[in-house]
Amino acid sequence: MTELPDTLEAPRFVMPFSGQPLPMFDMPRGQRRLQRLLDACDNSQRLVILTHNDPDPDALASAWALQTVLSARLHITPGIVYGGMIGRAENRALVANLEMHLTQVDKINWDDVDAIALIDTQVGASNHVRPANLPVVAVFDHHPLRRGKRQARYRDVRPCYGATSTILTEYLVAAEIRPHSQLATALFYGIKTDTRGLARDACDCDAWAYMVLLPLIDPKLLAKIEQARVPRSYFKAFNDTLARTVLYDRVALASLGPMERPDMAAEMADILARLEGTDWVICWGRYQNQVVMAVRTQLAEANAARMVRQVVGEMGGTGGHAHMAGGRIPYGNDPERVEEELRKRFLRELNVATATAQPLIT
C-alpha cells in the first residue's frame, strides 16, 4: 500500500471517460489567502470560532479545520463555540465518534474572549449569537454575501461553493497540513451533506476537495455517522409529519406543530423531498416561540433562498441556497395566525393558491 504524504497535497485529477480535469488548486493564491487570514488573527490570543446556531456537519467540520490551521501556524488553539443545540442523530454521532471538542455558548465567559471568527455564517446574519462588542477577525461562508454591515478584518465568502468545508480544505492545502482521519472524515461528510453527494448546488471545487479528502477518511467512522441510531420520538415525528402533509399540485406542505429540536423541520423536508411528482417541499414547526421552516426544491431553475425571503419578508429572518432554504419567525402569542399567513404566502408565491388540497396519507 502506498503511504500517504505528510502534507495534504493538491493532486491532478482527470475525470474518467471525458478526459476533463478537475480544476487545479492555485497554491500561490491559496497561500496569499492563508497569509491574510494569519495576519488578521495574529494579535488575537483569546479567539473563539463561532458557528451558526444548531450547527450542521459543514459548520462543525469547517470550524475544526480553521482551528487546526490556526493552531499549526499561529500556535493558538481557539475554542469552537455554538449556539442552540446539536439535535440531529447524525450530527450528534459526528461529534461523538470524531471526538470533537465543542462548547455551548451558554458556558462561555465572553469577558475572556478578545475576537471571534465566524464559520458558515456572516456578520449581520440572524443565526448566530455573537456579542456585538467583540470584533470579528475572520468570516468563512458559502451563503450569499451580506452587504452593508460592518465587516471582518478578513472575509472569504464564496456563494458559488456548495460547502464551507471545501473552502477550509483549500486552507489546509495552502498550509500544507495533512488532516488526521477524523478531521478528513468530518470535512468529507460536511461536503457530502451540504451538496447531497455533489448533486446539489455543488461546483467543480467541491468535487476537487471531495477527491482530495477521500483517501484520508475513516470509512468505518463515516458509516457510524451516516447510520446513527435514532430515538423512538423520531419515528413519532416522522409519522406525524406524514399525517400533516398536504399536497397542492406539485407542492407538499407540512405543519409539524411543536418540535423537540429546531432541525426537525429540515430533516423532515429532506425526507419529503423524495416524494414523486413534487417540485417543492415546505415544512415548518414551532420551537421556542418561533416558527422554524425548511424549504427544498428539485427544480433546476429555482431559487429557494430568494423565494423564502420574498415570502417571509418583514416577518423574520431567512437564509439558504438555490435548492434549500429556511427561516425563523417569532410568533408571539398567536402561532396559528403566523402559520396561516405563511401558508397563504407560500401557496400564492408558488402559484398554487387555487389548487385543491389533498392529504398525503388518505
C-alpha positions in Angstrom: 0.0 0.0 0.0 1.3 3.4 -0.9 1.9 5.6 2.1 0.1 8.9 2.2 2.3 12.1 2.3 2.8 14.1 5.5 1.0 17.0 3.9 -2.3 17.3 2.2 -1.4 17.7 -1.5 -3.4 19.0 -4.4 -3.3 16.1 -6.8 -4.0 16.3 -10.5 -7.3 14.6 -11.3 -8.6 13.8 -14.8 -12.3 12.8 -15.0 -12.7 9.2 -16.4 -14.0 8.9 -20.0 -14.5 12.6 -20.5 -10.8 13.3 -20.1 -11.7 16.7 -18.5 -9.5 17.7 -15.5 -11.0 18.9 -12.3 -9.8 22.5 -11.5 -6.3 22.7 -10.2 -5.7 24.3 -6.8 -3.9 27.6 -7.2 -1.3 27.2 -4.5 0.2 30.7 -4.7 -3.3 32.2 -4.5 -4.2 29.9 -1.7 -1.1 30.8 0.3 -1.8 34.5 -0.2 -5.3 34.0 1.3 -3.8 32.0 4.1 -1.3 34.8 4.9 -4.1 37.4 5.0 -6.0 35.1 7.4 -3.0 34.7 9.7 -2.3 38.5 9.6 -5.9 39.1 10.6 -5.8 36.7 13.6 -2.2 37.2 14.7 -2.9 39.6 17.5 -5.9 37.7 18.9 -4.7 35.4 21.6 -8.2 34.8 23.1 -10.0 34.0 19.8 -13.1 31.8 19.6 -14.6 30.2 16.5 -18.3 30.6 16.4 -20.6 28.6 14.1 -24.2 29.4 13.3 -26.8 28.2 15.7 -27.7 24.5 15.7 -24.6 23.7 13.6 -24.7 21.2 10.8 -21.8 19.0 9.7 -20.5 21.6 7.3 -20.2 24.2 10.0 -18.7 21.8 12.6 -16.1 20.4 10.2 -15.1 23.9 8.9 -14.7 25.2 12.4 -12.5 22.3 13.2 -10.4 22.8 10.1 -9.9 26.5 10.9 -8.9 25.6 14.5 -6.3 23.2 13.0 -4.8 25.8 10.7 -4.6 28.5 13.4 -3.1 26.0 15.9 -0.4 24.9 13.4 0.5 28.3 12.1 -0.1 30.7 15.0 0.3 28.3 17.8 -3.1 29.3 19.3 -6.0 26.9 19.8 -9.2 28.8 19.7 -12.3 27.0 21.1 -15.2 26.1 18.9 -18.5 27.6 20.2 -22.0 27.1 19.0 -25.5 28.4 20.0 -28.7 26.4 20.1 -28.2 22.6 20.1 -26.9 19.7 18.1 -30.0 17.6 17.7 -30.0 15.5 14.5 -28.8 12.0 15.2 -26.1 12.1 12.5 -24.8 15.4 13.8 -24.5 14.0 17.4 -22.8 10.9 16.0 -20.3 13.2 14.1 -19.3 15.0 17.3 -19.2 11.8 19.4 -17.4 9.4 17.0 -14.9 12.0 15.8 -14.2 13.2 19.3 -14.8 16.9 18.5 -14.4 19.3 21.4 -17.1 22.0 21.4 -18.5 24.4 23.9 -22.1 25.5 24.1 -22.4 29.3 24.1 -24.1 29.4 27.5 -20.9 28.1 29.0 -18.7 30.8 27.6 -17.4 33.8 29.6 -17.2 36.4 26.8 -15.0 38.6 29.1 -12.3 36.0 28.4 -12.6 36.5 24.6 -11.0 39.2 22.5 -12.1 38.3 19.0 -14.4 36.0 17.0 -14.1 34.1 13.7 -17.5 33.2 12.1 -18.0 30.0 10.3 -20.8 29.1 7.9 -22.4 32.5 8.7 -21.7 36.2 8.4 -21.8 39.5 10.2 -25.4 40.7 10.2 -26.9 37.2 9.9 -29.6 36.4 12.5 -28.5 32.8 13.0 -25.6 33.3 15.4 -25.2 34.7 18.9 -22.1 36.9 18.6 -21.8 39.7 21.2 -21.9 43.0 19.4 -18.9 44.4 21.3 -16.4 41.8 20.1 -14.5 42.3 16.8 -14.8 39.7 14.0 -11.4 38.9 12.7 -12.5 36.4 10.0 -15.6 35.2 8.2 -15.9 32.0 6.2 -19.1 31.2 4.4 -20.7 29.8 1.2 -24.0 31.6 1.5 -24.8 34.8 -0.5 -22.7 37.7 0.5 -24.3 40.1 3.0 -23.6 43.7 2.3 -24.0 46.9 4.2 -22.7 45.5 7.5 -19.5 46.2 9.4 -17.3 43.5 8.1 -14.5 41.4 9.5 -10.7 42.0 9.1 -10.6 39.0 6.8 -13.6 37.6 4.8 -13.8 34.7 2.5 -17.3 34.2 1.2 -17.9 32.1 -1.9 -21.6 31.6 -2.8 -20.6 29.5 -5.8 -19.3 26.8 -3.5 -21.5 24.0 -2.2 -19.9 23.9 1.2 -17.8 25.9 3.6 -15.8 22.7 4.2 -14.5 23.0 0.6 -13.1 26.5 1.4 -11.4 25.3 4.5 -9.9 22.2 2.8 -8.2 24.7 0.5 -6.6 26.4 3.5 -5.3 23.1 4.8 -3.7 22.5 1.4 -2.2 26.0 1.4 -0.9 25.5 4.9 0.5 22.0 3.8 -1.4 20.3 6.7 -2.4 16.7 6.3 -5.5 16.3 8.4 -5.9 13.3 10.6 -8.6 10.8 9.6 -11.2 12.3 12.0 -10.9 15.8 10.5 -10.8 14.5 7.0 -13.9 12.5 7.6 -15.7 15.5 9.1 -14.8 17.7 6.1 -15.8 15.0 3.6 -19.1 14.5 5.4 -19.7 18.2 5.5 -19.3 18.5 1.8 -21.4 15.4 1.2 -24.3 16.5 3.3 -24.4 20.1 2.1 -24.2 19.1 -1.6 -26.1 15.8 -1.3 -23.1 13.9 -2.6 -22.2 16.6 -5.1 -25.7 16.5 -6.7 -27.0 19.8 -5.2 -25.5 23.3 -5.5 -22.0 21.9 -5.9 -19.2 23.2 -8.1 -16.0 21.6 -9.5 -14.1 22.8 -6.5 -16.3 20.8 -4.2 -15.6 17.7 -6.3 -11.9 18.5 -6.1 -12.0 18.7 -2.3 -14.1 15.6 -2.2 -11.4 13.7 -4.0 -8.6 15.2 -2.0 -10.2 14.1 1.2 -11.4 10.7 0.1 -8.1 8.8 0.6 -7.8 10.2 4.1 -11.2 9.4 5.6 -12.1 6.6 8.0 -14.9 4.7 6.3 -15.9 2.9 9.5 -16.4 6.2 11.3 -18.3 7.6 8.4 -20.6 4.6 8.4 -21.3 5.1 12.1 -22.2 8.7 11.5 -24.4 8.1 8.5 -26.2 5.1 10.1 -26.6 6.8 13.5 -29.3 5.3 15.7 -32.4 7.4 16.2 -34.7 7.6 19.3 -38.3 6.4 19.3 -39.5 10.0 19.2 -38.0 10.4 15.7 -40.5 7.8 14.3 -43.4 9.6 16.1 -42.3 12.8 14.4 -42.0 11.1 11.1 -45.5 9.6 11.5 -46.9 12.9 12.5 -45.3 14.6 9.5 -46.8 12.2 7.0 -50.2 12.7 8.6 -49.9 16.5 8.5 -48.5 16.8 4.9 -50.9 18.3 2.4 -50.4 18.4 -1.4 -51.2 21.4 -3.6 -50.5 20.2 -7.1 -46.7 19.8 -7.1 -46.2 21.5 -3.7 -46.0 19.5 -0.5 -46.6 21.5 2.7 -46.3 20.1 6.2 -47.0 21.9 9.5 -45.3 19.8 12.2 -46.6 21.6 15.3 -44.3 21.7 18.4 -40.9 20.2 17.8 -38.3 18.8 20.2 -35.5 20.3 18.3 -35.2 23.1 15.6 -33.6 21.0 12.9 -36.6 18.6 12.8 -38.3 20.7 10.1 -35.2 20.4 7.8 -34.9 16.6 8.5 -38.5 16.0 7.5 -38.2 18.3 4.5 -35.2 16.2 3.3 -37.3 13.0 3.5 -40.4 14.5 1.8 -38.1 15.9 -1.0 -38.0 12.3 -2.3 -41.8 12.4 -2.9 -42.6 11.6 -6.5 -44.3 14.3 -8.5 -43.3 17.1 -6.1 -41.3 20.1 -7.1 -41.4 22.0 -3.8 -41.4 20.8 -0.1 -42.2 23.2 2.7 -42.0 22.1 6.3 -42.3 24.2 9.5 -42.8 23.6 13.2 -42.7 25.5 16.5 -39.6 25.8 18.6 -39.0 28.2 21.4 -41.6 30.8 20.4 -40.6 30.7 16.7 -41.9 29.1 13.6 -38.9 27.3 12.1 -39.2 26.4 8.4 -37.3 24.4 5.8 -37.8 24.5 2.1 -36.5 22.1 -0.6 -36.9 22.1 -4.4 -35.7 19.9 -7.2 -36.2 22.5 -9.9 -33.0 23.4 -11.7 -34.1 27.0 -12.4 -35.5 27.6 -8.9 -34.0 29.9 -6.2 -35.3 28.6 -2.9 -33.5 31.3 -0.8 -35.0 34.1 -2.8 -38.4 32.6 -2.7 -38.4 32.2 1.1 -37.0 35.7 1.5 -39.9 37.1 -0.5 -42.5 35.0 1.4 -41.2 35.8 4.9 -40.4 39.4 4.2 -40.5 41.5 7.4 -41.9 38.6 9.5 -38.5 37.1 10.3 -35.0 36.0 9.1 -34.1 33.7 6.2 -31.1 32.1 4.5 -30.2 29.4 2.1 -29.2 28.4 -1.4 -30.8 27.7 -4.8 -32.3 24.4 -3.8 -32.6 24.5 0.0 -33.5 27.3 2.3 -35.0 28.1 5.7 -36.1 30.7 8.1 -37.4 31.6 11.5 -40.4 33.8 12.5 -41.3 34.9 16.1 -44.9 34.1 16.7 -45.7 35.8 20.0 -49.0 34.6 21.4 -50.6 33.5 18.2 -48.7 30.8 16.3 -51.8 29.7 14.3 -52.1 33.2 12.8 -48.4 33.2 11.7 -48.6 29.7 10.3 -51.8 30.5 8.3 -50.2 33.7 6.9 -47.2 31.6 5.9 -49.3 29.0 4.2 -51.2 31.7 2.2 -48.0 33.4 1.2 -46.2 30.2 0.1 -49.1 29.0 -1.9 -49.5 32.4 -3.6 -45.8 32.7 -4.4 -45.8 29.2 -5.9 -49.0 29.8 -7.9 -51.0 27.1 -6.3 -53.3 29.2 -4.2 -56.3 27.8 -6.0 -55.2 24.2 -6.1 -57.2 21.6 -4.4 -55.7 20.5 -1.1 -55.1 16.7 -0.8 -53.7 14.9 2.2 -50.6 12.9 1.5 -52.0 9.9 3.5 -55.6 9.1 2.9 
